Amino acid sequence: MASLLVQLYQMDYVDQCRGVLLGTFSQMTAQHLQQTIEEVVLDVTRDYSIPIAVTPALGHGADAHGLPIGAKILFQ
């Protein structure tokens, strides 16, 4: 995940982001990795003031929901 995020950083994609919404990362959880996905994202985006939110309602879980790509979504 870190290398994928660094690629987005190097392509200046992070400059275009207004925030990062993270769901579940089942493979990372199953492998009991030392660094959580939140820590990986915070490390990659440390030079930006991008809000990061985490929810178990998104991801690869059986009860996960999807979000349309490019849609405007308001979180409260």
C-alpha positions, 0 to 999 in steps of 0.5 A: 500500500505504501508504494501505491500511495507514493506513486500517487504522491509522485504523480502530484495526485495528492495535490488534487485531493481534498481528503482521504476516506479509508475503509477496511484493508482485509489483507493488511489486517490478516497479516497483522502488519506493524503499520496500520493503513492510517499510519501509512497514509499519514506518513505519505501525506505528511506534507499536506493538510489533508483530512483523513477519515476511516470507516469499516463501512467501506472496503472488502467486508461482506457488509461493506458499501460502495461509493460512486467514483467522482460523486460529491459526498457530504460527511457530517 
